[in-house]
């Protein structure tokens, strides 16, 4: 009985490696998204702290105008940073979607080759079994012929 060898095994290995690379790329994009979320949380905390400080500076009594102006400038800076984060987040979501689609495509290519390999292996085994049965039948016919003589 001959052993089965899938002729496209090298291609299957290349496609599997490509799929793994695409998984890593998608994981990196998710990691970057997590970092953007962390930065947005930090900016939110900074904004809350700044607003508390501005409220204190605006309380009745002696008003610290420099602190209020500084707080307003800082709030504008934070808003600009939020806008940049939102823009990067949108770009990153598009990139995540693109990478997800590429991973799905790579996975489908690997699955197609794996199914082909399994079908060819089953066909090979069926052919081997059929050949084995022919050989056994031939041996049985020869043995029966010898007994008749």
N, C-alpha and C positions, 0 to 999 in steps of 0.2 A: 504494500500500500504506500503510495507516494504521499509526502507531506504537502499540505496546502500552503501556497505562498501567494499573498495578495500583491499583485503587481503595482498597485498604487500606494503601497505602504509609505513610501517616502513622501508622497504628496499629502497623505493623511497626517504624517508627523509635522510637516510644514504648516498645514492648516491648523492643527492643534496648537502649535507654538504661536501662531498668529492670533488664535482665539485667546490664549493665555495673556499675550501682550495687550490685547484689547481690554481684557478684564482688568489688568493693572492700570491701564490708562483711565478706565472708568472709575476705578477706586481712587486714583489721584484727583480726578475731577470732583468726586464726592468729598474728598478730604479738603480740597480748596474751598468748596462750598461751606464746609463746617468752619473753616477759618474765617470766612466772610461773616458767618453768623456770630461767631465769637466776637469779632471786631464790632459788629453792629450792637451787640449787647454792651460792650465796653463804652461805645459812644453814647448809648442810652443812659448808662450810669453816670458818665461825665456830664451829660446834659442835665440830668436830675440834680446832681451836685451843684452845678453852675446856677441853676434856677433857684435852688434853696439859698445860695449865697447872694443872689440878686435880690430875693425877697427880704433877706436880712438887711441888705444895704439900703433898701427902699422903705424901711420901717419909719414910722413917725419919729421925729427928732432930727438929729444932725444927719443929713443925707450925704453919703460919700459918692459924689458924681463920678469920680474917676473909676470907682469900682463898678458902677452901673454901666458906664461906657465900655469898660473892659469886658464885663460880662456879656454885653450885647455883641461886641466884636467876636468873642469866643463862641457865642451861640451861632453867629453867622458862619464861623469856621466849621462848627459841628454840622450845620445844615449842608454845607458844601461837601463835607466828608460823607454824610449820609447819601447825598445825591450820587457821589462817585461809587459808593458801595452798592447802591441800587442798580446803577448802570453795569457795574462789574457782575453783579448777581444775575442780571438778565442775560448778559453775554455768557456767563458760566452755565446758566440753565440751558441755553442753546447748545453749548458745547457738550454738556452732559447728555442731552437728547441725541446729538449727533454720534457721540461715542456709544450710547446705548444701542442705537440702530446698527452701528458697525459691529458691535458685539453679537447682536442677534443674527446678523448676516453671517458672521464668521462661525457661529455655533451651528447654523443651518448647513453650512458647507461641510463642517466636520461630521454632522449627523448623516448627511447624504452619503459621504464616503464610508462611514461605519456601516450603514445599512447595505451599501453595495458589497462591502467586504463580507458581511454576514450572509447575504444572498449567494455570493460566489462560493463561499465556504460550504454552505449547505448543498449547492449544486455539485461541488467537487466531491463531497462526502456521498451524495446520492449516486454519482457516477462510479465512485470507488466501490460502493456497496453492490451496485449492479454488476460491475466487473467481477467482484468476488463471488457473487451468486453464479455467474456464468462459469467461472473456474470450478466452483464446487459441483455444479451440474455436470460439467465435462468429466470431472473425476468420478462422479457417481455413475455416469454412462459407461466409462471405461471399466469400472469395477464390475458393473452388471454384465458387461460384455465378456469379461474374463470368467465370471461364474458360469455363463452359458457354455463356454467351450469345454 
